[in-house]
Amino acid sequence: MINLRRALKRGLGNVLGRLLPRHSMHAIVEEAMRREPEMLYRTIAPHLGRQRTVGTMPMDLPADGNMCFEHLAGLFSSTSFDHAVISLPVRQGAYLFGLVRHMNAQKVIEIGRYKGGSTVLLAAAMGGKGDLWSIDVGEKFVRNNAGTQQRYDDEVRSFLSKNHLAAHLIIGDTRTLELDTGDVDLVFIDGDHSYEGAKIDFERFGRRVRVGGAVLFDDAFDEPLIRSHADTVGRLVDEIVCNGDFRLVKAVNRMAHLERVR
């Protein structure tokens, strides 16, 4: 009898999940989060990579006999639930940090800054040396807050200064911005996620990467639970690789790492 009741409840839940409009489902999930957060967590947790073991976890960066934290990011589930100051899962952030250090990158361009989490990460990986140009149009801040990008940028500048790090924080539109950088070591693109916008960012800034340098696109691949921008950014990545100037080195969560080969 108990099993029958459970089956009926599960069946009712499945039917409601298929039939309810999105706004109604959102209200139900919000109420479940308020009343039963642990139950909601137990429902989601099996889909977050918890089946991994030390033997099966990803090792994205070669340790080369010097094991650091960034080599161990595969210990974590690493999903969009990690987002806070930085809009990257742990594994992506660790990979980006480790790659900049491994390359000893001296000239880096970042497209898309928002709160500045990835800017701080890149600046820390560079150790206060070289040039980091961080470009943001400021639109996301205005959309999510009644104000301008300046508030977050002031916080980033203060943090960098206190920790002896540096970055050029630029507010501008990558479609028209004129910026003299010369050839660079690495470009991290996490700005306009439309196909056209991402392509402009790549053509105007990604192609500044030297041979052997890296271009990284966030949101090129979907996560197990959450759709990304594989239909736009991912499509562009496929086209770039097919062109032959770049090769796909690795997919890390949602992020594509491309290396310039010619």
Sine and cosine of phi, psi and omega as CSV:
sin_phi,cos_phi,sin_psi,cos_psi,sin_omega,cos_omega
0.00,0.00,-0.67,0.74,0.02,-1.00
-0.90,0.44,-0.68,0.73,0.02,-1.00
-0.89,0.45,-0.60,0.80,0.02,-1.00
-0.90,0.43,-0.68,0.73,0.03,-1.00
-0.88,0.47,-0.68,0.73,0.02,-1.00
-0.88,0.47,-0.67,0.74,0.00,-1.00
-0.90,0.43,-0.65,0.76,0.01,-1.00
-0.91,0.42,-0.67,0.74,0.02,-1.00
-0.90,0.44,-0.68,0.74,0.01,-1.00
-0.90,0.43,-0.66,0.75,0.02,-1.00
-0.90,0.45,-0.65,0.76,0.04,-1.00
-0.89,0.45,-0.66,0.75,0.03,-1.00
-0.88,0.47,-0.66,0.75,0.02,-1.00
-0.89,0.45,-0.67,0.74,0.00,-1.00
-0.90,0.43,-0.73,0.68,0.00,-1.00
-0.88,0.47,-0.64,0.77,0.01,-1.00
-0.87,0.48,-0.54,0.84,0.00,-1.00
-0.99,0.13,-0.51,0.86,-0.17,-0.99
-0.99,-0.15,-0.49,0.87,-0.09,-1.00
-0.93,0.37,0.63,-0.78,0.09,-1.00
-0.92,0.40,0.33,-0.94,-0.11,-0.99
-0.84,0.54,-0.69,0.73,-0.06,-1.00
-0.91,0.42,-0.55,0.84,0.05,-1.00
-0.94,0.34,-0.66,0.75,0.04,-1.00
-0.88,0.47,-0.63,0.78,0.01,-1.00
-0.87,0.48,-0.68,0.74,0.01,-1.00
-0.90,0.43,-0.63,0.78,0.01,-1.00
-0.91,0.41,-0.69,0.73,0.01,-1.00
-0.90,0.43,-0.65,0.76,0.04,-1.00
-0.87,0.49,-0.67,0.74,0.02,-1.00
-0.92,0.39,-0.64,0.77,0.05,-1.00
-0.89,0.46,-0.62,0.79,0.03,-1.00
-0.91,0.43,-0.58,0.81,0.00,-1.00
-0.96,0.29,-0.68,0.73,-0.11,-0.99
-1.00,0.04,-0.65,0.76,-0.13,-0.99
-0.69,-0.72,0.89,0.45,-0.03,-1.00
-0.87,0.49,-0.58,0.82,-0.01,-1.00
-0.92,0.40,-0.64,0.77,0.04,-1.00
-0.89,0.45,-0.67,0.75,0.02,-1.00
-0.89,0.45,-0.66,0.75,0.03,-1.00
-0.89,0.46,-0.70,0.72,-0.01,-1.00
-0.89,0.45,-0.51,0.86,0.02,-1.00
-0.95,0.32,-0.64,0.77,-0.06,-1.00
-0.99,0.15,-0.59,0.80,-0.17,-0.98
-0.78,0.63,-0.67,0.74,-0.03,-1.00
-0.88,0.48,-0.30,0.96,-0.03,-1.00
-1.00,-0.08,0.10,0.99,-0.12,-0.99
-0.96,-0.27,0.39,0.92,0.06,-1.00
0.99,0.17,0.40,0.92,-0.05,-1.00
-0.97,0.24,-0.10,0.99,0.04,-1.00
-0.98,0.20,-0.15,0.99,-0.02,-1.00
-0.91,0.42,0.42,-0.91,0.15,-0.99
-0.78,-0.63,0.07,-1.00,0.06,-1.00
-0.86,0.51,-0.52,0.86,-0.01,-1.00
-0.97,0.24,-0.35,0.94,-0.07,-1.00
-0.91,-0.42,-0.09,1.00,-0.04,-1.00
-0.93,0.36,0.53,-0.85,0.00,-1.00
-0.95,0.31,0.63,-0.78,0.14,-0.99
-0.89,-0.46,0.99,-0.11,-0.15,-0.99
-0.98,0.21,-0.54,0.84,-0.07,-1.00
-0.91,-0.42,0.68,-0.73,0.06,-1.00
-0.93,0.37,0.75,-0.66,-0.05,-1.00
-0.98,0.21,-0.50,0.87,0.02,-1.00
0.79,0.61,0.64,0.77,0.06,-1.00
0.98,0.20,0.00,1.00,-0.01,-1.00
-0.79,-0.61,0.99,0.13,-0.09,-1.00
-0.96,0.28,0.84,-0.54,0.04,-1.00
-0.84,-0.55,0.08,-1.00,-0.06,-1.00
-0.85,0.53,-0.65,0.76,-0.07,-1.00
-0.89,0.46,-0.36,0.93,0.04,-1.00
-0.98,0.22,-0.26,0.96,-0.13,-0.99
-0.96,-0.28,0.25,0.97,-0.05,-1.00
-0.89,0.45,-0.39,0.92,0.04,-1.00
-0.91,0.41,-0.19,0.98,0.08,-1.00
-0.93,0.37,-0.34,0.94,-0.08,-1.00
-0.98,-0.20,0.41,-0.91,0.01,-1.00
-0.91,0.42,-0.66,0.76,0.14,-0.99
0.87,0.50,0.99,0.11,0.04,-1.00
-0.66,-0.75,-0.06,-1.00,0.04,-1.00
-0.90,0.43,-0.25,0.97,0.08,-1.00
-0.92,0.40,-0.23,0.97,0.03,-1.00
-0.97,0.23,-0.27,0.96,-0.16,-0.99
-0.86,0.50,0.69,-0.72,0.10,-1.00
-0.49,-0.87,-0.96,-0.27,0.10,-0.99
-0.93,0.36,-0.59,0.81,0.02,-1.00
-0.96,-0.27,0.67,-0.74,-0.02,-1.00
-0.99,-0.11,0.78,0.63,0.05,-1.00
-0.70,-0.71,0.61,-0.79,0.18,-0.98
-0.90,0.44,0.36,-0.93,-0.04,-1.00
-0.81,0.59,-0.70,0.71,-0.08,-1.00
-0.89,0.45,-0.65,0.76,0.03,-1.00
-0.92,0.39,-0.69,0.72,0.01,-1.00
-0.88,0.48,-0.68,0.74,0.02,-1.00
-0.90,0.43,-0.64,0.77,0.00,-1.00
-0.91,0.42,-0.71,0.70,0.00,-1.00
-0.88,0.47,-0.71,0.70,0.02,-1.00
-0.88,0.48,-0.76,0.65,-0.04,-1.00
-0.91,0.42,-0.60,0.80,0.00,-1.00
-0.91,0.41,-0.71,0.71,0.02,-1.00
-0.86,0.51,-0.68,0.74,0.02,-1.00
-0.93,0.38,-0.69,0.73,-0.03,-1.00
-0.89,0.46,-0.62,0.78,0.01,-1.00
-0.98,0.19,-0.23,0.97,-0.15,-0.99
0.79,0.61,0.73,0.69,-0.08,-1.00
-0.89,0.45,0.77,-0.64,-0.01,-1.00
-0.95,-0.32,-0.33,0.94,0.00,-1.00
-0.71,-0.70,0.91,-0.41,-0.12,-0.99
-0.74,-0.68,0.66,-0.75,0.10,-0.99
-0.90,-0.44,0.73,-0.68,0.11,-0.99
-0.89,-0.46,0.76,-0.65,0.06,-1.00
-0.91,-0.42,0.91,-0.41,-0.09,-1.00
0.98,-0.20,0.94,-0.35,-0.10,-0.99
-0.85,-0.52,-0.71,0.71,-0.07,-1.00
0.74,0.67,-0.93,-0.36,-0.05,-1.00
-0.97,0.25,-0.25,0.97,0.06,-1.00
1.00,-0.06,0.19,0.98,0.01,-1.00
-0.89,0.46,-0.72,0.69,0.00,-1.00
-0.94,0.33,-0.47,0.88,0.07,-1.00
-0.90,0.44,-0.72,0.69,0.04,-1.00
-0.88,0.48,-0.68,0.74,0.00,-1.00
-0.88,0.48,-0.72,0.69,0.00,-1.00
-0.90,0.43,-0.69,0.72,0.00,-1.00
-0.89,0.46,-0.64,0.77,0.03,-1.00
-0.91,0.41,-0.65,0.76,0.02,-1.00
-0.90,0.44,-0.54,0.84,0.01,-1.00
-0.99,0.17,-0.20,0.98,0.08,-1.00
0.91,0.42,0.50,0.87,0.01,-1.00
0.98,0.21,0.13,0.99,-0.02,-1.00
-0.95,-0.30,0.35,-0.94,0.09,-1.00
0.96,0.28,-0.33,-0.94,-0.04,-1.00
-0.82,-0.58,0.80,-0.61,0.11,-0.99
-0.88,-0.48,0.91,-0.42,0.07,-1.00
-0.98,-0.19,0.88,-0.48,0.02,-1.00
-0.92,-0.39,0.87,-0.49,-0.10,-0.99
-0.92,-0.39,0.75,-0.66,0.08,-1.00
-0.56,-0.83,0.66,-0.75,-0.01,-1.00
-0.98,0.19,-0.30,0.95,0.03,-1.00
0.99,0.10,0.01,1.00,-0.09,-1.00
-0.93,0.37,-0.61,0.79,-0.06,-1.00
-0.91,0.41,-0.63,0.77,0.03,-1.00
-0.89,0.46,-0.72,0.69,-0.02,-1.00
-0.88,0.47,-0.62,0.79,-0.01,-1.00
-0.92,0.39,-0.63,0.78,-0.08,-1.00
-1.00,-0.08,-0.23,0.97,-0.06,-1.00
-0.61,-0.79,0.44,-0.90,0.05,-1.00
-1.00,0.04,0.98,0.20,-0.03,-1.00
0.02,-1.00,-0.41,-0.91,-0.03,-1.00
-0.83,-0.56,0.18,-0.98,0.02,-1.00
-0.89,0.45,-0.32,0.95,-0.14,-0.99
-0.83,0.55,-0.60,0.80,-0.04,-1.00
-0.86,0.51,-0.78,0.63,0.01,-1.00
-0.90,0.44,-0.64,0.77,-0.02,-1.00
-0.89,0.45,-0.61,0.79,0.05,-1.00
-0.89,0.45,-0.64,0.77,0.04,-1.00
-0.90,0.43,-0.66,0.75,0.01,-1.00
-0.90,0.43,-0.72,0.69,0.01,-1.00
-0.85,0.52,-0.68,0.73,0.00,-1.00
-0.89,0.45,-0.70,0.72,0.01,-1.00
-0.89,0.45,-0.73,0.69,-0.02,-1.00
-0.88,0.47,-0.69,0.72,-0.02,-1.00
-0.89,0.45,-0.70,0.72,-0.03,-1.00
-0.91,0.42,-0.44,0.90,-0.07,-1.00
-0.95,-0.31,0.27,0.96,0.09,-1.00
0.85,0.53,0.66,0.75,0.07,-1.00
-0.89,-0.45,0.17,-0.99,-0.08,-1.00
-0.52,-0.86,0.52,-0.86,0.12,-0.99
-0.32,-0.95,0.53,-0.85,0.13,-0.99
-1.00,-0.01,0.95,-0.30,-0.01,-1.00
-1.00,-0.01,0.93,-0.37,-0.12,-0.99
-0.90,-0.43,0.78,-0.62,0.14,-0.99
-0.97,-0.22,0.89,-0.45,-0.04,-1.00
-0.07,-1.00,0.23,-0.97,-0.02,-1.00
-1.00,-0.06,0.87,-0.50,-0.06,-1.00
-0.90,0.43,-0.27,0.96,0.03,-1.00
-0.95,0.31,-0.44,0.90,-0.09,-1.00
-0.79,-0.61,-0.21,0.98,-0.09,-1.00
-0.88,0.47,0.75,-0.66,0.09,-1.00
-0.98,-0.20,0.85,-0.53,-0.08,-1.00
-0.58,-0.81,0.84,-0.54,-0.02,-1.00
-1.00,-0.01,0.96,-0.30,0.01,-1.00
-0.86,-0.51,-0.37,0.93,-0.18,-0.98
0.93,0.38,-0.24,-0.97,0.06,-1.00
-0.92,0.40,0.58,-0.81,-0.02,-1.00
-0.81,-0.59,0.21,-0.98,-0.03,-1.00
-1.00,0.03,-0.58,0.81,-0.11,-0.99
-0.47,-0.88,0.63,-0.78,0.10,-0.99
-0.79,-0.62,0.79,-0.61,0.04,-1.00
-0.94,-0.35,0.89,-0.46,-0.09,-1.00
-0.95,-0.32,0.91,-0.42,0.02,-1.00
-0.54,-0.84,0.78,0.62,-0.07,-1.00
-0.94,-0.35,-0.90,-0.43,0.04,-1.00
-0.92,0.39,0.85,-0.52,-0.07,-1.00
-1.00,-0.08,0.09,1.00,0.15,-0.99
-0.95,0.32,0.37,-0.93,0.02,-1.00
-0.86,0.50,-0.73,0.68,-0.05,-1.00
-0.91,0.42,-0.68,0.73,-0.02,-1.00
-0.91,0.42,-0.70,0.71,0.02,-1.00
-0.90,0.43,-0.59,0.81,0.01,-1.00
-0.92,0.40,-0.66,0.75,0.05,-1.00
-0.88,0.48,-0.69,0.72,0.02,-1.00
-0.87,0.50,-0.65,0.76,0.01,-1.00
-0.93,0.36,-0.74,0.67,-0.07,-1.00
-0.91,0.42,-0.60,0.80,-0.07,-1.00
-1.00,0.07,-0.47,0.88,-0.08,-1.00
-0.79,-0.61,-0.63,0.77,0.00,-1.00
-0.88,0.48,-0.58,0.81,-0.02,-1.00
-0.96,0.27,-0.06,1.00,0.09,-1.00
-0.98,0.22,-0.15,0.99,-0.03,-1.00
-0.92,0.38,0.72,-0.70,0.05,-1.00
-0.93,0.37,0.30,-0.95,0.13,-0.99
-0.87,0.48,0.76,-0.65,-0.09,-1.00
1.00,-0.04,-0.19,0.98,0.02,-1.00
-0.99,0.15,0.03,-1.00,-0.15,-0.99
-0.82,-0.57,0.65,-0.76,0.22,-0.97
-0.88,-0.48,0.78,-0.62,0.01,-1.00
-0.86,-0.50,0.79,-0.61,0.05,-1.00
-0.95,-0.32,0.85,-0.53,0.18,-0.98
-0.98,0.19,0.41,-0.91,0.11,-0.99
0.91,0.41,0.51,0.86,0.04,-1.00
-1.00,0.04,-0.35,0.94,-0.05,-1.00
-0.76,-0.65,0.48,-0.87,0.03,-1.00
-0.98,0.20,0.47,-0.88,0.16,-0.99
-1.00,0.03,0.26,-0.97,0.04,-1.00
-0.84,0.54,-0.61,0.79,-0.06,-1.00
-0.98,-0.18,-0.51,0.86,-0.20,-0.98
-0.82,-0.57,0.77,-0.64,0.05,-1.00
-0.95,0.31,0.59,-0.80,0.02,-1.00
-0.94,-0.33,-0.77,-0.64,0.01,-1.00
-0.79,-0.62,0.71,0.71,-0.02,-1.00
-0.89,0.45,-0.47,0.88,-0.03,-1.00
-0.97,0.23,-0.27,0.96,0.00,-1.00
-0.89,-0.46,-0.92,0.40,0.02,-1.00
-0.91,0.41,-0.68,0.73,0.03,-1.00
-0.89,0.46,-0.63,0.78,0.06,-1.00
-0.88,0.48,-0.68,0.73,0.02,-1.00
-0.89,0.45,-0.68,0.73,0.02,-1.00
-0.85,0.53,-0.70,0.72,0.03,-1.00
-0.86,0.51,-0.69,0.73,-0.01,-1.00
-0.91,0.41,-0.65,0.76,0.01,-1.00
-0.88,0.47,-0.70,0.71,0.00,-1.00
-0.90,0.43,-0.67,0.74,0.01,-1.00
-0.89,0.45,-0.48,0.88,0.01,-1.00
-0.91,0.41,-0.48,0.88,0.12,-0.99
0.98,-0.18,-0.21,0.98,0.01,-1.00
-0.98,0.21,-0.38,0.93,-0.03,-1.00
-0.76,-0.65,0.48,-0.88,0.12,-0.99
-0.85,-0.52,0.51,-0.86,0.06,-1.00
-0.98,0.17,0.91,-0.41,0.01,-1.00
-0.99,0.16,-0.71,0.70,-0.10,-0.99
-0.26,-0.96,0.52,-0.85,0.21,-0.98
-0.96,-0.27,0.85,-0.53,-0.02,-1.00
-0.86,-0.51,0.96,-0.29,-0.15,-0.99
0.80,0.60,-0.88,-0.47,-0.02,-1.00
-1.00,0.04,-0.15,0.99,-0.23,-0.97
-1.00,-0.10,0.66,-0.75,0.08,-1.00
-0.96,-0.26,0.78,-0.63,0.07,-1.00
-0.96,-0.28,0.90,-0.43,0.04,-1.00
-0.95,-0.33,0.60,-0.80,0.08,-1.00
-0.90,-0.43,0.71,-0.70,0.05,-1.00
-0.97,0.23,0.80,-0.60,-0.07,-1.00
-0.93,-0.37,-0.20,0.98,0.04,-1.00
-0.35,-0.94,0.00,0.00,0.00,0.00
